[in-house]
Amino acid sequence: MMNSSHIGSSSPQKEERLYFIDNLRAALTVLVVLHHLVYFSIYNEVLTQRSIGVVMGLLFLAFNQTFFMGTFFLISGYFVPSSFERNGAARFIKDRCIRFLVPFIFYVFILSQVQSIEAYMLNQEPLTWQTYFSHLTYGPMWYVGLLFIFVCLYAIWTKFMSKNKLSVVRQSTPPTYTMVTVFVMILAVAYFIIRLWVPALGLPGGSPGVQAFVGLFTASGYDLPQYVGLFILGIIAYQRNWFRNTPDSMGKAGFGIAIGASILLLPLALIFGLDGLQFSGGWNWTSLVYSLWEALFCVGIILGLIIFFRKRIYHQGKGWSFLSAHSFVIYIIHIPIIAIVIAGLKVIHFPPSFMFLATVLITIPLCFLLGYIIRQIPFVSRIL
C-alpha cells in the first residue's frame, strides 16, 4: 500500500504500481477482442441467423456495452493527473500526440483497408481511390480519439485552475454509498436525455443529425455520457485515492446491485417497452427504467471488478505481465485480424457449424503473436 506520507501531497510522488489495475485493463482488452469476435461473427453471418448462438451473442454484446469501454475511460482518467504532474503540460500533450494520434492515423489510412478485406476478397471490389476512401474508418480507435480530446480538455482545465491559484490536494478519502448513489442517478438521467435523440443499442428512431454528430466521437453514441462521467470520476478517484481505499464491502455490494438490477429492472423495461422498442429511448417510463438499469449495472460491475482484482489478481506473473504490456497493440490490431480470419475461412469454405469456434481459436493466439512481433520493432515500441 502507499505510504501515508504521500497522501495529501500536491506534488507528484512515485507510488507502488497498481498491478491489479494493469491486470484489469489487460482482462478488459481480451473482453474487447471477444466482443468484436461475436459482433463480426453475427454481422458476417458466421453465426447462423435466428439461432440460439445469435441470441446469446446479442445478450453478450448488450451486457458488455454497459461497462467495458467505460471502465477503460475510468482507468485512463485515474492516471492522467499523475502523468500531467510528472511531465508538465507541454511534454504531457506531446507524449499523448505520439501515443494516440500516430496509431489513430495509421489505423484510419492503413488498417481500415485490412478491416475491409472481405469487400476486396469476397465481393471482389477493385482497390481504387474511390473504394479506398469509402472504406476509411477509425474502427476501435474511436476510443483513442475521444480519450485524446478528454486529456487535452483536462490539460486546459488544469492550466486554467493553476492560473487562478486553485490547486487540488490529494487526499485519502474513501467513497461512500451516497456518492455512488448520486453518480448512478446522474448517469441514469444523462442516459435518458441523450436517448431522446440517440436510442440505445443502435435501434431505430431519434434524431439523425444528433446521431451523426455523436457518431464522430464514439461507436455507440448513446453511451457518451458514461464515457464523460467515468473519465471525470477517474480523475476524482485519483485525487481521493479510491482505487486503493474503496472498502472491500463495496465490491460485493457492486456485484449484488448489478445482479439485482438485472433481475428486477431489465425484464420490466423489456417486457413493457418491447412494443415499438420504446425502452431504447423517448419520453416513456420504460426508457427511464432501462436507463436506470444500465447505470446501476455499469457502476455495480465496475465496483465489483476493481475490488475483485485488488483482492484476488494483484500480482503479475509472466502471463499477466505479457498481456498487460501488449494490451494496447492487441487493442489496435484485433479487428483487422478478425476480418482476415473470417475472410480466410470463407475463402476455403470452412464448415459453417465450426466457423465461429475456429475464428475464436485462430484470432486470439494470432493477436498475441502479432502483438509480440510488432512491439519488437524499436520505433513502434516507443509508441505502443
N, C-alpha and C positions, 0 to 999 in steps of 0.2 A: 504493500500500500504506500501511498505518497506520504512523505514526511510532513508532519503538521506545520513545519516552518514554511512550507510552500503555500499554504492556504492563507488567503487574504493578501497575497503579494500582487502588486500590479505590474511588476516586472516579469519578463519571460524567465521561466525556470525549466530546467530539464527534469522531466518526470520519468518514472518507470513506465516502460512501454505497455500499452493496453493490448496485450496479446489476444485477449478474449474478443476484443473488438475487431482485430485483424482477422481472427478466425470466423467471426460472424459475417464480416464483409466477404470473405472467401466463400463461405457456405451460400450466401445470397447470390454470388456470381454463378455458382453451379445451378442454383434455382432459376436464375435468368436463362441459362442455357436450356434447361429442361422446359421452361415456359415457352421459349421460342421453338423448341423442337415440337411441342404439342401444337402450338399455333400454326406453324408452317405445314405440319402434317395434316391438319384439318383443312387449311387453305388450299393445299395442293392435292387434296383427296387421297392422301396416304392412308388416313383413317377413313373407313367406309362411311359415307353419309348415312345419317339416321341410325347409326349403330350405337351400342352401349359405350363403345370407345369414344365416340364423338361427344356423347353426353357427359361422360366422366372427364373428358378433356376440357370441355367448356366450363365445368364446375371448377376444375383445377385452375384454369386461367382466371376465372372470376374472383376466386379467393386470393390468388397471388396478387392480382391487381390492386387489392385493397391495401397492401402494406409493403411489398418488397422493394419497389423503387423509392417509396417514401422513406424507408429505413436507410437507403443509401444517402439521401439528402440529409437526414438527421445526423448520420455519422460524419458526412462531409462538413456540415455546419459546425460540428463539435471541434474539428481540428483546424478550422480556418483561423480563429483568433490567435492560437499559439504560433501558427506559421506566420501570420502577419506581424506579430510582436517580434518574432525571431529574425525575420528577414527585412522588415521595413517595407513601406508601400511600394517603392519602385521595383525592388527585387521580387517582391511578392507577385506583382502583376506580370512582370517579365517571365517569371517561372511558370505562372498559370497560362500565359500565352503559348509557351513552348509545349507544356504538358497537355493542354486542352485543344488549342487551335490547330496545331500541326496534325495530330491524329484525326481531328474533325475534318480538316480539308482533305487529308489523304483518303478518308473513307468516302467522302462525297464524290471525289473525282476518279478514284480507282476502285475501291472495294464495292461501291454501289453497282458497278458493272458486273462484278462477280456475283453479287446478290441476285442479279437478274439473269443468271446463266441459263436458267430454264427457258427464258424467252429466246435466247440465241440458239440453244442446243435443240430444244424440242419444238418450239414454234418457228424455228428457222428464220428468225428476224435477222436481216443483214446488219453488220456493225457499221452504221453510218453516223454522221454527225447528228442527224435527226433522232435516230434510236438512242444514241449515246445520251443526248440531253433529256430525252423522255424518261430514261431510267435513272437519272440523278436523284439520289435520296441521301438523307443523313442516317437512315436506319436507326440503330440503337444509340447513335451519337447525339441524339436529341438531349439525352441526359447530360452529356459533357457540355453541349452548347448552353443549356439552361443553367448548369452549375457555374459556368464562366460568367454569365450575366449576374448571378447571385453574388459571386465573390467580388466582382467589380463594384456592385452596389454596396457591399459590405465595406470595401476599401474607401469608397467615397463617404459613406456614413461615418466611419471611424475617423477620417481626416477632419470631417466637419465637427465631430464631437471633441476632438483634441484642440481644435481652434477655439472652441467655446469652453475649454478647460474643464470638460466633463469626462473624467476617466472612470472606468468601471473596475472596482476592486474585486478580485476573485475571492469567493467565499465558499466554505463547505457547508451548504445548506441543503439538506435532502428535500426532494419534492414531497408534497402532501397530496392526499386524495382529493382535497378541494381544488388544488392546481390541476390535477388530472381531469377532474370533472369539468372545470371551466374550459380547458383546452378541447375536450370532447364536444362540448356544446358549441363552441365557436366553430370547430371543424364541421360539425353537422349542419349548422346554419349556412356556412360557406358552400358546402356541397349542394344544399337545397337551392341556394340562389344561383350558382353557376349553371346548374342543371335545368334552369328555366330556359337557357339558350343552348347548352351543350349536354344532351342526355347521356346518362351513364351507359357504359358498355358499348358505346358507339351505335346505339339504337337510333331509329329514325326520329325526326322531329327537331324542335329547337330552331335556332337561327343560323343559317348557312354562313352569314357574314362573321358572326362571333366564332363559330366553329373553325372557320378558315384562319381567323386571327390567332386563336389559342393553339391551333394546329401548327403554327410556325415554331412554337416553343416546346410542345410536348406531343407524344404519340397518341395519348388518350384525350387530352384537353380537359375532360371533366374532373381530373384529379389534380389540376393545377393548384387549387387551394391547399391540398395536402402537402405538396412539394414545398410551397412557400412557407407554410406553417411549420413543417418539420425542420426545414433548414434554419429558420429563426429559433426554433426550440433547441436545436443542436448548439447554437451559439450560447443560449441561456444555460444549457446543460454544462457547457464548458466553464462558464463563469461561476456556476454553483457546484461544480464537481459531481454532477449527477450520475455519471457512468460508474463512479466508484462508491458513492454513498447512498444510492437508492436502496431502501430496505428490501431484503430478500422476500419479505411477505408480498411485496407488490408484484413480484414475478408470478407467484401462484394466483394472486388476485387477477392479474392481467389475463392469464390463460382462462381463468374462470369467467371473466367478463366476456371474452371473445366467444367462448363456447355458449354461455348463457344467452348472449345477444343473438347468436346464430340459431338457437333453438326457439327463442321467443319472438324475435322481431323479423328475421328474414322470411320465415314462412308466411307471416302476417302480410308483409309487403308484397310478396309474390302472388299469394292466393287472391288477394283483393285488388292487386294492381296489375295483374297479368293481362286483363282485358284492355286492349289498346296500349299495352306496355306503359301504363301510367306511372308505375313505380320508378321508371328511369328518369323522370323529370316532369316539371309542371306544377301548377297550383293545385295540388291534391295531397291528401294526408298520407297516401301510400308512398309517395316520393319522399315525404318528410321522414317516415318510418325507415325507409331504405337508407336514407342519408344518415340517420342516427345509428342504424346497424353498422354501416360501413365505418363510421367514425369510432364506434366502440370496438369493433373488431380490429381496426388498424392500430389503435392505441394499446389495446389489450395484448395483441400478439407481439408488438414491438417491446412492450414492457417485459413480457414473458421471455422472449428470446434473449434480451440483454442480460437478464438475471440468470437464465439457464446457462448461457455461455460463460458468464462470470463465475458461476459456481462449478460447472462441470467441464468446460472446454477452455481452460485458461492457460494451458501450456501449449507450446508449439514444438511438436516433433517434426520429423522430416516431411511428412505428408502435409500437415497444415502450413509449415513454412514454405514449401514449394508452391502450394495453392495460393497462399497469401501473396507471394512475390510475383506470381504470374496472373493474378486475377484481372488486372486491368487489360492486359493484352488479350486474354481469353475473352473478356467482355467485348473488345473491339472486333475480333475476328470470327466470333462464333456464328453469326448469321450467314456470312458468305460460305463458311464451311458447311452449315446445314443445307444451304442451297446447292452446293456442289454434290453433296452426298445424295440428296433426294433426286437431283437430275441424273446422277450417275446410275442409281438403282433403277430409275425408269428407263434409261437407255438400254440396260442389259435385261430389261423385263423381269426384274426380281419378283418373286411370288408376292402378290398384294397382301396376303394374310400375314406375312412375316416382315413386311417392309418397315413398319414403324419400329419394331424391335431392332431390326438391322440398322435403321437410321440412328437410334439411340446408341447402340453398341459401337458403331463406327465413329459417330460425331464426337462423343466425349473424349475418347483417347486421342483423336486427331487434334482436338482443341488443345489438349495438354502438350502433345508433341510439337505442334507448330508454335505454340506459345513459348515453349522452351527454346526452340531454334531461333525464333525472332529476337528473343531477349539476349541471345549470344552476340548479336550484331552490335558493335561498340557504340555507334551513334544512337541507334534505336534504344539501347538500354538506358541512355541518359534521359529519354523521354518517357519510356514506359516502366 
